[in-house]
């Protein structure tokens, strides 16, 4: 392995303490003195400047690479750092002497095992504004630039995997789904392609999508994060922001090429994270049952010669967070009138000040990345998600509500409240609930746990 010439820069690479040779207290005292802090609003002048980014250009070369690495600050052309919410852990690892600040990833053999080629929707500044469509292709598209020393990192990774859900084994035993040996195996394992996507925000496009000015967006992001990113105010030449938030994971069932072909059936569920239900099976909401239902529908579509897609967004508690979610649970369960569907949204607003901050306006970006123009089976009852897709001209042929028998008893509070608020229903589920009846739907109290 060749020596990294960047270590010859005495301002970056030399005199780094060795973890084993320096006790923690001494290391903590010495590390900050190794180089003075340079504010991002007053960048150093380097021999090699940061490449320009022309968002929405027809090719990766014309668009330019997204460089959020701190290994060589002179190359940076974005606000923020890679890894989304995990960027802070990287900083901790460097502070603790566990990770070299100039480490660069070796991208050998990391390329995707399936092809997701450029789509017409990648061009322009409106269809994709919250992710880098070239993020999985940087090792190939920017091979020359990487060889020249630019620290360009993927923001999308794609791999193959098998997933195991006990509910699928039950579905096999009941005959609701059948093994085919390719997509769904006899033991209930399912073969999938999965993609991890880090957020990459084109600020002018995000602002336009939300119906505000770029100045308003930058100011709010700056002020409401405790002035964490001064570049938002001082560097209006930088239009790309790598926000410290969770990303997206895609699970694709069947042939990936079917998604953009327009010739095959596609089933899809867009699912926003719910750790309590998705992982631990909490019965206060329908999240895991609906996710499992979506996976079954995806498998069936793939077995019919089409494809299935699960879009899993890290937006815990309607993007309000798990702490807020649990506080709302307590407020609901201690309500003198009981945990009623009538007070479902009210209690969220009392704690959080708002019902929902998931901003489904950004959700269609991933469909534009995949080249999808039509969803045949949309496993969702959310009007916000449906409307966001319609605004991007993505046709939804049929909406699939969760079957009544899959709704946990305590989750009936959530479901009735959503139906009364206008969530989609059809003949496969109970009719929409009248507002006058919401007080009759009650969940458990805290003393019954």
N, C-alpha and C positions, 0 to 999 in steps of 0.2 A: 504494500500500500504506500503510495507516494506521500511525502511529507507535505502538510498543508502550509503554503508559504505565508498565509495570514498570520501565523504564529511569530513571524519576523517583526511584526508591528509591535514595538515596545509599549505602545499605549493600550494594547488590547490583550496580547497573549502572554507576555513575560511576567515573572514574579508572582504567578498565581500560587497560593499556598497549597501544599499537599495535605489532603485530609488526614492521613495517618500520622504525619509528622508534626502537625500543629494542633495543640489542644483547642477545643471549641471556643473558649473565652478569648484566647489570643487571636484565633482566626477571625472571630466576629469583630474584634477591635481593629484589625489590620486591613481587612478587605476594603472598607470604604475609602481608605487612603490611597489605593493603588492607581486611581485616576480620578480627575475631577469631573464633576457632573456637567454635561453640556445640555442645556435646555433644547428641546425639540423646536422651539420657536426661534432659536438662534443656531441653525445647523452649521457644522463644520464645512469648509470648502474642500472637496476631495478631488483627486485626479479623475476618478471614475464617479460620475454623478448618477443619481437615481433615474432609471428609465421612465419615460412617460407612459401613462396609461390612457388609451383611447377607448373608453368603454363602448362595447357594442360593435367594434370593428369586425370585418369579415373573416379575418384569420387571427391566430394567436400572435403571430409576429407583429401584425399591424396593431393589435390591441395592446401588446406589451405585457410583461410579467407582473404579477402581484408579489411584492417583496415586503414582508412584515417581520423579517428576522432582525434581531439585535446584534447578530454576529459582526456585521459591518454596517454601522448606522448610516454611512454615506450612501449606501445603496437603497435605503428604505424609500418607498414611494407611497406609503399608506399611513393611516392613523391607527394605532393599536398594534397588537402582535398576533401571531398565529395561535391556534389551539383553542380559540374561544374561551370558555370558562376555565379551561385548564392552563391558560397562560400564567396564572398566578402560581400554580404548583411548580411550573418550570422556574419561576423566579425564586421560589423557596429552595428548590434544589440547587440553584446557583449560589444563593446566599449561604446555604449549609455546606458548600464545597463538594456537593455530590455530582455536579454537572458542570462541565466546562462551558463558559459563556460563548465560546467560539465554536462549539460543536456544530457540525453540519451533517445532516442525514445522508447515509449511503443509500441511494435509490435503486441500486442494482436489484433486478428481479422483483421490483415492487409494482410493476405495471399491471393494469387490470386484466383479469382472465377472460373478460367479455368486452365486446366493442360497443361503446356508446359514442357514435360519431357526431360531428357538428350537425346541428339542425338549423333551419331557417330562423327559428325563434331566437337563436343566439345573437343574431345581428340586431342592431338598434339599441336604444337606451331605455326601452319601456317594458319589454317582455320579461327580462330577467334583471332584477336590481338587488337581490338579497343573497346571491351566491355567485361564484365564479364558474361559468360554464366550462372553462378550459382547465378547471382545477385538478382533474384526474389525468390530464395529458401533459403536464408541465415537463416531466422527464424527457419526453420525446420532442415536444414542440419547442422547448427552450434548451435543447441539448447543448448547442453552441454557447449560449450565454452561461450555462452552468459550468461548462469547461473553462470559460474565461474567468470564473471566480464569483459569479453572482449567486447569492444564496437564495435560490428560488425553491419554494417548497409546495408540495401538493396541498390543496385544501379539500380534495375529495379522494377517497380511497374505495376501491371496489374489490370484493373477494367473493368466494363461494363458501357455502356452509350448509350444515343440516340443523334444523331446529326441532326441538322435542317439546310437545305440549301434551300433558295427560288427557286433556279434553279431546284431542285428535284420536287417541287410542280408544276413548269411549265412543267417539263418532264411528270409528271402524267397527267396533263390536256391535253397535246398533244398526249398522248398514247405511247410515246417513252419508258416509263417504266410503269409497272403495280404493284399495291400494292398486297402483298401476305399475309399481316397480321402478318408476323413473322419477315422478314428481313426489308421490306419496308411497312410502315403502311399507312392507307388511308389518313392521314393528311400530308404525306410527310416525317415524322420522320423515321429515319433509326436506327435499333439496331446494335451496334457494340461492339466488345471487343477492348480495347485500352491499349497500353503498353507504358510507359515512360522509356527511357533508358539513363542513365548517361554514359559519356565516361570513359572507363577504358583502358588505353593503356599499352600493353606489349611491352616495348621499343625495345627489340631485334627483335620481330616480325614486328613492325611498320617499323623499319629500313630496314629489308629484303624486305618487301612489296614495299618500295619506292626505293629499289636498292642502298642504301647507307649503310655506316657502323654505328654501334650503337654510336660510338664516334662522328661521324659527326652529327648525330641526336641530341645527348645530347648537344653538343656545340652550335648548332644553336638554340635549344629551350632555352638554358640558356642565350645566348647573345642577341637574338632577342626579349626576353621578359624583357629586362632591368635587367638581372641577378636576376630575381624574385625567381628562384628555384635553390639555390646553391647545393641542393642534386643531381641535375643532373650531377654535376661535381665531387662532393666529395663522393657520395654514390653509387658507381657502383655495390654494393651488392643489391641495391634496383632496381628491374627491372620493377616495376609497377608505372605508372604516371597517376594521376587524373588531366587532363588538365582543365584549367578554360575556357572551351568553351561550346557551346550549345550542347544538346543531340539529341535524336531521339524520335519521337512519332510514334507508329504503330496504324493503324486502320484496324481491321480485320472484314470482312463481312462473315457471314456464320459460319460453324463449324470449329473451330481452328484445330481440329484433321486432317482435310482434307489436311492441308498444308504440312505435312510430309508424308502423306500416299503414294503419288505417283500414286494414283488411281483416283484422281478427278481433274477437271479443276480448274486452278488458273489464275485469272487476277490480275495484279499488276501495280501500278504506283509508281515510286520513285520520290519524289517531293522535291526540295530544296526550302527552305523558301523564300517567297517574300511578305513581309508585305503589301506593297503598293497595290498589286493586290489581294493577297489571302484574305486580311481582308477588304480593302477599295475599291477594284474594279478598281484600276487605269487601264487605257486602253493602256498604253504604252508597255505592254508585254502580253503574252498569259498565264501567270501563273495560275490565277484563272480559266479561261475557261478550261485549260488542266487538272487542278486538279478536277474540276467538272466532266469533261468527264471521268477521271479515276474512280471517285466514281461511276458514272453510270455503267461503265463496271464491276466494282467490284460487284455491286448489281446484275447485270444480271448473272454473273457467279455463285454467291451464290444461286440465284433463280433456276439455272439449276442443283443444287446439288453439286456445287463446293464451292469455297471460293474466296474472294477478299482481297487484301492487299494494303493499302496505307502506304508507308514509307515516313514520313515527317522529313526531316533533317533541323536542324537549321544552315543553311549556307547562310545567307542573302547576296544578291548581289554577287553570285558565291563565297561566303566566303570572299569577299573583304570588306563587310560591307555596311551599308546603306548610310553612309556619302560619301564614294567613289562612290556608285551607283548614288546618286543625283548629285554629281559633274560631273559625266560622262553624265548624262541627259542634264545638262546645256551646256556642251561642244558640245554635239550632236546637240542640238537645236539652238546653235549660230554658227554652222559651216557655213561659207560663201556659200558653195555649197548646203546648206540645210541639214536636218537630213536624210541622205541617208543610205541605206543598205550597200553601198560600204565602208562607214567610221565607221560602227557599231563597229567592233572589234578594229579598230585603236584607237578610242577615249577612249576605256577602257584602252588600253595599255599606251596611253599618260598620263593618270591620275595615274593608278595603277602600271604600269610597267609590267603587265602580264594580259592575258585575263581571267584566271580562276585558282583558287586555291582550288577547292572543293575536289580534290584528291579522285576521284571515286574508286581508288584502295582499299580503306577501306570499301566502301559501301556494298560489298557482305557479310560482317560479320553477319549482321542481318539475312540474308537468311540461312546461316549456323547454326545460333542459332535456327531458326525455323525448321531446317531439310529439307528445300526446295531444290529439285534437278531439278525441271522443272517449267517454267512459260509458260502457254499456250497463254495468251494474255498479251503482254508487252506494256503498254500504254506510249510509249516514242519514241522520234525520235533521242535521243542522242546516238552517237556512243561511246562516252566515257563510258557511263553506260552499254551499250551492251557489249563492249569489256571487261569491268571489270567482268561482270557476266560470260562471256565465259572463262576467265582465271581461274575461280574457278570451271569450269565444270558444271555450272548451265545452262541447256538447255533453250533457248527461242524459242518457236515454231512459234509465229507470233508477229510481231511488228505493233502497232496501232498508226498511226499519228493523230494529232488533225484535225478534219474536218475543211475544209476551212471556213464554215459558222460560226464557233466559234471563228475565229481570229478577234479581234478588229481592226478597220482600222489603227489606229496609230501603232499597233503592227506588221503591215506588214513589217516594217523596220527590226525588229528583226527576223521575220520568214524567210524573203528572204535572209538575211545575213547568217542565220544558214543553210538553204538549199544549198546555194552556197558553204558553207564550208564543205558540205558533210553530213548534217543531213539526216536521213532516210526519204524517201517518197515512197508512192505506189499509186495505182490507185484511192484511196479515197481522195487524196489531189493533189494540183497542182504539176506539175513536178518540178524537181530541177531547180533552177534559174541560168541562165548563168551569169558568172562574169561580162561580158560586160554590162549586163542590170541592175546592182545594183544601178547605179547612178539615174535610173529612179524611184526607189521606195523611196518616201520621206514622212516624218512625219510632224506634225505640228511644227511651230516655237513657241518660248516662248510668242510672242505677240498675239498669237491666243488662249491663255488659259483664 
